[in-house]
């Protein structure tokens, strides 16, 4: 880099790849990697600090594909979202919402983050965006959004668009407010199925009742139940082979006694490519039944929790329960879905019996 004169000052070479701007005293690094030259403002007037920053910037550049140096955040977000198209609709919507908000984020009044080159997106910029994003949402949602941001920048590092992850040190240390999530009891599930089936003004009451029976008896999620095909059901082998919509992982679920007669009836006379259930969800029917019976507002997931909790309460191995849910890690099942039922608490508490005397 030759000393270049301007109306305000000159760049003076002070060390290898290191220059000082005479007017402000600020140091700049001039780095050449892969035949491309890049000037970086090190934003310091201290020589020792400048040398450390120069070395750090060079290390980042060496990890970067020089053909991708000019990629903007907006361009990378578009490519990243296209790669996520196989995800479930709800998950894909979350990724799109978060990353497009990041593209539109304004660090200054006259600039949007989407126009920044990826190499110019700093940890401070990402932190400011996440802080603004998380200001009006729950802690749990904020953590979910943060996971999306981190996933995006990890992929950018893996693709050598950037040499350093600006989200690496970002964390939301707040704890979500704990809430007691009521698990349906067996009697409540039975009453809900009956209430839905006897709903005279509903044209889909039998479909909805069968759908709820399957959710509670198979432990599958709403998406898996809605997409269940006749070809997935093997009555001879006594199993259902299906893919988790969220992860696209195939797994096998036994045909439990509670749902066998239901499945025999549902698939009779249907073609292999036909869906087992004619409804996609039962939100309205379930809400009406809960209100009528004076029950909490149970959701589709409530019945998955019901199934998993009863399985664990009965002594089933958490690893087996996890596998039957399409999860590789049993800790996820224990953490997210299962809670100890009140009946099981009483049963286990009764075992803690000893005499302290009078």
N, C-alpha and C positions, 0 to 999 in steps of 0.2 A: 504494500500500500504506500504510494508516494505521498509525501506531505502535500495535502491539497489545501490551497488557500481559498478563503471566501471572505466576504465582507466582515465576518464576525470573528474568525479564528482559524487555527490550523490544527491538523492532526499530527502529533509528534510520536514517532516510534520509540517505545521505552523498553520493549522486550519482544521476544518472539511472539508474533501474532497479537501483540498488545500495543494499543495506541492511546495517547492522552489528548483530549481536546483542550487546546490551550486556553480558551476563554472561560470554560466552566470547570476545568480540571477533572472532568468525568472520563473514565476509561472505557475503551471500546475494544472488542476482540474482532480480529479479521481472520476468519477460519476458512480453509479450503479443504473440502472433503468430496471425493468422487468427481473432481474436476470443477466443482462449483464453489464459488466464493460467497461467503455470508458475513455480514457485519452485524455484530450484536452489541447493544448498549448494555454494559455491565452494571450501570447505575450505582457506581461507587467512585469515590475520590481517593480511596486508600489503595496503595499499590499491592500490598500483600493480599488484600481481599480480592482485588482485580485479578490477580494471578490464579487464585483458587476458583473464581467464577469462570475464568477463561478455560481452565482445565475441565471444569464441570460441563461447560457448553460444548467443548470438543468431544467429550465422552458421549454426550447425548447425540451429537451429530453422527458419530461413528455407528450408533445403533439405529440410525435412520436411513431409509432408502432415499437417496438424493433425488430420485425422480418424483418423490411425493412431498418434497419440501414446501411446495406452494399450495397444497391441498388446504381448503378452508374447512372450518368446523361444519358449516352448512352442507358442503359436498360430502363430507365423511358421514354425517348423520343420515343423509339420504341413502348412501350405500349401505350403511349399517342396518337401517330399517328394512331395506329390501331383502337383506340376508335373514331377517327375522320373520319372514312371511309364513313359515310353517307353524309358528306359535299359535296357541289358542287365541280366539278373537279378543277375549278380555285381557289377556296378557299383552298381546300386540298393541291394544289400545293404550295400555299404561305406558309402554315403551314409547309410542308415538307422542303421547301427551307430554311426557317429560322432556324428551329430546327436542321436540319442536319448540317447546317453551324455552329451552336453552339456546336454540338458534335465534329466537326473538329477543332474548334478554339484552338489555341496554346497559353496558358498564358505564357509558357516558351518554350525554344527551344526543350526540350526533353519530353514534356507532352502535351496531348490533353485534353480538358475539358470533353470530353465524358467518360474518364477513372476515373474522380473524383467521389468519393462518393457524393451523393446529399447533405449530411450534411456538406461537405467541400466546396460547391459552395457558395462563399460569394457575397455580394452586389458589392464589387469592381470588382470581376471577371465578373459578369454579365454586369456591367457598361462598362468595357473595351471591352467586346464582342460587345455590342450594338454600342459603339462609332466607332469601326472598321467597323461594318456592315453598319452603316449609313453614312460613310464618302464619299461614291461614289453614293449615291442614293438621290432622292428628299426628301424634308422634309415630304411630304405627305406619301410617301412610308415608310420612316423611322418610322413614327408614326404607320403605319399599322403593321410593323414588330415588333414594341415594344408591341403592343397589343397581338400579338402571344406569345411573350416571357412571358408576364404577365399572360396570360391565362394558359400557361404550368405550371408555378410555383404555381399559385392559386390552380390548380388541385392537384399538389403534396402535398400542405398543407392540402387540403381537404381529401386526401387519407392517411394522416399521414406519408408520406415518409420523410417529413421535418417538423420541428416545427416552422419555421420562413421563410417568403417569402423574398428571397434576391432581388427580383425585386420591392418590395413594394414602395421604395422611388425613383425609376427610372422614369424619365420623360424627354421628349423632348419638351422644351419650345419654340423652334423656331416656327415661324409662316410661313405657306406655302405662296409662292408668289401668290398673287391674280391675277387671269386672268378672263377676260370677256368671258363667254361661250355663244356663239350666239345660240339663240333658233330659230328653223325654224318657219317661218311665214306660215299661212294657204296656201297662194298662192304658197310658195316654196314647201310645201309638195305636193300640187296638181301637180305642174310641175315635181317634182321628180318622182311621181308615173307614170305620163304620159311618161316621158322620158325613164324610165325603161321598161314600157310595149311596147314601140315602138322601143326598141333596136333590130334591125333585126337580128344581128349575134348571138344573145343569144338564146339558146334552153330553158332556164328557165325564160325568161323575164316575162311571165304571173304569174308564181309561185312567182317570186321575187316581182313583183308589188303588188300582193295580200298580201304577207307577210308584206310589208311596210305599206299597207293600214291598216292591222290589228294592227301593232305596234302603229301607230299614232291614230287609232280609239278606241283602247281598253286600252291603257296606260300600257300594260304589257311589261315585259322585253323579250329580245331575247330568253333566256332559256325557259321561260314559253310558248312562242309562238311556239318554235321548238318542244316542248314536248306535245303540245295540242292534245288530242285525241278526236275523235267524241263523245265518251261517256261523255266527260267533258261538252259538249254543250247541253243545255236544251232549245230548241226553245219555247216549250210550256210555261215554267216558265220565259223565257226571261233572262236566266242567264248562266254564265260559272262558273263551280266549279273546281278549280284547286289548286295545291300546289305550293308555292314559292320554287323553286329549291334550293335556297341558305339557307333557314331556315327550309324547310320541313313543313311549316305552311299552312294549307288549308284555302282558303278564296273564296269568291264569287264575281264575277264581273258581272254587268248587261250587257246584249247585247244591246249596244248603237245603235241608229238608223244608225249611220255612218257605222256600220259593220254588220248589220243584213242581208242584201241581200247577202253580201260577204259570210257569214257563211252558209246561206241556200244553196248557190251554191257549197261551198267547201265540205259540208258533204253529199250532195245528192248521194245516191247509195253506200255509204261507210259503212263498218262494224264498230261497236262500238269501236273495238280495233285499228282501222286505225288512222293514224295521219292526222290532218286537212291539214297541209302543208307538201309539199315534200322536202322543203329546210330547212337547219339548220340555215343559216344566209345569208345575202345579202351584205356582205362587198364589194365584187368586183363590183357588179352591182351598189351599192350606190356610191362607189368612182368614177366610170365612169360617172354616171349621174351628180354628184356634179361638176366634172371637166368640163363636157360639158356645164352645165348651168352657170358656174362661181360662184357657191355657196361655202360657207365654207365646210370643210371636216366634214360633219355631220356623226355621228355614230348611232348605234342602240339606244343608250341611249338618243340621242338628241330628238328622237320622243316620248320617255317616258316623257322627260322634256316638250316637246311641249304639250302633253296631260294634264299633271298635271298643267302646267302654265295656259292653257286655262280654265281648270276647276276652278282654284282658281280665275282667273280674272273674271269669270262669277258669282262669289259670292258663290261658293260651300263651305260648311263648311269644314275646313282643317281636322277635325276628320273623316268626311265621306270620303274625298279623301284618307286619310291615310289607312282607312279600306279597301277601294277598291284597294289599292296597296299591301295589305297583311301586313301592318305595324300597330303595336299597338300604337306607339307614333307618333302623328301628327307633332311633332317638327322635326322628321327625314325627313319627306317629305318637310317641309318648309325650312330646312337647306340644304339638299343635292340636291333635284331635282328642286325646284321651284325658279324662278327668275321673277321679275316683267317685263312684256313685255313692249316694247316701246309704243304700242297702249294704254295699260292700264295706263301707266305713264301720257300720254297726256290727257287721259280722266279724271283722278283724279286731275291732275294739273289744269284743266279748272274749277274745283269746287272751287279752291282757288282764288276767285274773290272779290275784294273790292276796293272802291274808296278812294284814299289818297288825292284827291284834286289836285290843280295845284300850 
